[in-house]
Amino acid sequence: MSAELIRLIDAAPTVAALCVPAHAIDSLVLQLQAQGYGAGEIAARASALNERVFARLWALIAPPAVAADSCLLVMGSEGRGEQLLKTDQDNALILRDGVVFDGLEALAQRFSAALADFGYPPCPGEIMVTNPLWRRPLEAYRESIRAWVMDDDPEGPMRLAIFSDAAAVAGDAGLLANARRVLQALLSDNDAYLARFAVAADQFHEPHHWLAWLGLGEEPALDVKKLGLFPLVHGVRSLAIQYRVQAAGTAARLQALVETGRLERDFGLELQQALHELMGLRLAWQLRERAAGRVAGNEIEPARLEPPERQRLHAALAVVKRFRAFLRLHFRLDAF
């Protein structure tokens, strides 16, 4: 099915024709999950297909001059290659300095509207090419990166986190590489900023004594993104920025941190396993909720999980708890 979707995406002659394989990606995710594929493999396949959809859509609607003098980015879980079911649009556009395009705003609106038709809902935070903040020339991005790091804007670390997960899907990828060089130069030995950036990984706290009673049938719903995935992803992102790891995905970042001696090998493997367990448990839960006609979100009710699933959830969240303790010591987060 993956090969057929690739063929349909790449050969789509119109936006309407592209809509068909774009909608089929979630069906492929369901099929792969039912066949027992791991969350990491499913995410890799789904993200690769999503990127092809974005690239083909851009090729269909963007004039050749725009495509040549810009770089279309995806960010968030898609940028990290960790997207399973479709989530909010997280995209941006870097323009070559000095190049002006008439009708760029209308083009951005058309791109975003088509993605919505394909099943990718607009981002509530407007992290999309329709927002001028995420549709600017290279030098404007470079100036923003400096402001995110050097100024006291409370939104700075969040925007930097979003941008640090960017991946180029169409156009001149050198524009993204150029912007990233500014980030690397600014964060060299900037321990104070890195700590302020990393502290977000420790902002969500689990219910009191939750590990002790998880699985007893009396626990409330747990937000697996806030308590598990976000602190793991953001903590690894913080370490990757500190040690100039170029990889975008969390698993690839962990591997690089282990290979360069920044993390102990066993701990790195535990973190990667916890990442994929949490991704897989959330996916299974969301598919079940959808099948029952309910809204599928990030909150999992442990009492409704099978005993082996509760055990895996318990183990994965325990690893994340240890990782947060590691981050507090590593970045001296108790000072914040």
N, C-alpha and C positions, 0 to 999 in steps of 0.2 A: 504493500500500500504506500509506503514512503516513496518508492521510486516512481509510482504513478502520480503521486501528488507533486513531486518535483517536476515531472514532465508537464503536468497541467499548469503549474505556476509559471514555469519558464516560458511556456508557449502561449500563455494567455494573451489574446490579441486586443482585449478591451478590459476596462475596469470591471464591467459586469461579468465577463468571463472569469476574471481572477477571483471574484467573490465565491465561486463554487469551491475550489480547492482550499481557500482560506477558511471557510466554514468547516471543512472536513478535518482540520487539524485536531480539534478537540475529540472527534470520533476516533482518530488514530491514537490519541493519548489513552482513551478508554480501552481500546483494543489491546494496546501494549500492556496496560496495567492488568487486564484480565489474563494475559498470557504470562504474567509473572515477571516482567522486566522490572529492574530496579529503577528508583526515582532518578538517579543520575543519568542513566541511559535514556530514559523517556524524555527528561528535560533537554538533553543534548539534541535529540531528534526533533522535538517540538520547536526548540529555539532556532535550530538551523532552518526549519521550514518557515517559521515566522519571519526570519530575516530575509528569506527569498521572497516572501510576499511583499515586505516593505520595499525591497529593492526593485521588484518588478512593478509595483504600483508607482514608485517614483519615476521609473523609466517611462511609464505610460503617460504620466501627466506633466512631468517637468520638461521644459524646453531643453535641448541639448546644451545651450550655453549655461543654464543654471546648473545642470548636472555636472558639467565640467569644472565649474568654478565654485563648488560648494562641497560640503561633506555632510551627508545625512547620518545622524547618530540614533542608536537606541540605547536606553539606559535602564536602571533598575534591574529586575530579575532577568529581563530579556538581554540586557547588556552583559550580564554575568553568565548567560547561558543556562539559567536555572528556572526558566518559566515552564510551567506544566499546562494547566488550563489558562485560557486567555485572561489577562488582567488589564488594568488601566494602561492607556497609552502613556509611554514615557519616551519622548523623542526630542530631538533638537536638530538645528541646522547651523553649521559654521560656514560663513561666506568668505570668499577670498577678499582681502583688503582692496578697496578701491573699485570694486565691481558693484554696479547698481543694476537691479532688475526691476522693471515695471511689472506690476501685478503680482509681486511676491506674496503679499498678504492673502490675496484671493487664491493663489496656488496652495498656500499652507492650509487654508480653510477647506479646500477641496480634498487635500490629502487626508486631513483629520476626519472629515465627514465620510470618506470612503472607508477608512479603517473602522469607524463606528459601524458602518454597514456590514463590514466583514466580521463583526463580533468583538472588536477591541474597544471597550468603552472609553470615553474621554476621561482624562485624568482630573479628579476633583481639584487638585492643586495646580492645574493648568501647566504641567511640565510637558509642554507640547510645542511643536513648531508654530502653532497659532498664537503663542505668547511671544511678544517681541523680545522678552528676556532670554528666550531660548532660540532665537532666530536672528543672529547678529554676525558682523564681520569678525575675523580672527582677532584683531587687536582689541576689540571690545570684550571678547572672552578673556583675553590675557589680562586686561585691566580688571575684570570682574574677579578672576582668580586671585589677583593680588589683594583686592578688597576683601574677599572671603577669608583670606588668611590674616591680613594685617589689621583690618578694622574690627570694631567691636559689635558688628551687626550680628544679632543672635541667629539670623537665618544663614549666616555664612557657613558654618560647619555642615548644615544639612544640604546646602546647595553644592558644597564641595564633595560631599558623599555621593550625591546624585551624579555629578560630573565624573567622579573617579571611576564609576562603573560603565562609562560610555564605551560603545563599540561602533566602529564605522561600518555601515551597510551599503552605502552607495557614494559615489563621487571620489574626491581626493582625500584619502586617508591621511595624507601628510599634514593636512590642516589640523586634525586631532592630535597628531604626534607633536606638532609645533606648540599647541596650547599646553600639552602635558609637560613639556620641558620647563615651562614657567613654574608649574606646580612643584616639580622636582627640585628646582633651584630654591624656591621659597621655603621648602620644608626641610632642607638640609640642616640637621642638628637643631631644629626648632622644637625642643622638647615641651615647652610650655604650650604651644599650639596643639601639638599632637595629643597631649593629655586632655585639653579642652575638647578636641575632636572625639577622642575615644570614650569620653565619659558617657556619651549617649548609650553605649552598650550596656551600661549598668543602671539605666533609668527605670526599667520596669521590674517590679518585685513580685514574686510569687506569694500566694496565700501562706499564712503562718503554718509551719509544720506540714506543708503540703506533701513533701516526700514521704512523711511517715504514714499518711492516710491515703495516698494515691492508690486506688485499686480496692478500697473498702466499700465502694458503692455509695458513698455519701459526699463525694467531692463535687464542687461546682464545675461549671464549664471552664476550661483553660484556653486562653488565647495562645495558640501554639506559635504564632508569628511573634508576638510581643515577648513571650517568655522563653522561646527557643530559637527560632530562626533569626530574628533581628539581632539579638546580642551576639550570636555566633557569626553571622555575616558581617556585622559592623565591627566586631572585635578583630576579625581576620582582616577586614579592609584597613583598619587602623594600623595593624602590624605591617601590612603590605605597603602602605604609604611610607611608614617609618623606614623600612628597609629597601625601598625602591623596587619592589616586586612589580613587574610589568603585566603579569597575568591578570585577567579580568574576573574569572570565575573563582568562587570561594574554594572549591576543591583544588584547582590549579594553584591558587595562592598558598594554600596549606602545603602542598607538595613542594613548592619553591622555598617556603620558610623552613621546612624540614631539611631539604637538600643543602641549604646554606647554613644549617646549624642554629637557626633562630628559634626553632621549636624542637623538643624531643620527638623522635620518630614515633614512639608509641602514642604519645599525646596527640600528635598530628593525625594519626590514623583513627584514634577515637573520635576526634572532632569531625573528621570527614564522614565517618560512619554515622555519627549523631546527626549531621546535616542531612544525609540521605534518608535516614530513618524518619526524621521529622517531615521532610518533604513528602515521603511516601505515605506516612500516616495521614497527613493533611489531605493529600490527593485522594486516598481511599475514602476518607470521611466526606469530602466534598462530592465525590461521585455518588456515594450512598445517599447523601442529602438531596442531590439533584434527582436521583431516581425516585425518591419519595415525594418529589414535588415541593421540597423546601429550599429556601435560600441557602446556598453553600458559602460559608465564610471561613474565618480563621479559628473560630471557637469550637473546640472539641469537647464532648461530654465523655469523660473517661468511663463512667458507669455504663455507657452504651457500647463500649469497645469490647471485643473479645479478649479473654485473659492474656493471650500472647501479645496482643496489641498494647494492652495496658502495661505489660512488662517492658516492652520496647520503648514506650513513651516515658516510663519511669527512668529507664536507663539513659535515654538520650537527654532528658532534661537534667539528670544528675551530672552528666558530662558538661553541659552548658553551665551549670552552677559552678563547677570547678573552674571552667574557663573564665567566668566572670571574676572569680577570686584571683586567678592568675593576672587578669588585666588590671585589677585594682592595685596589685603590687607592682606590676611592670610599669604602668603609667602613673603610679602614685595618685590614684583617683580619689582617695579618701580626703585629699586636700580640697576637693571641690564640693 
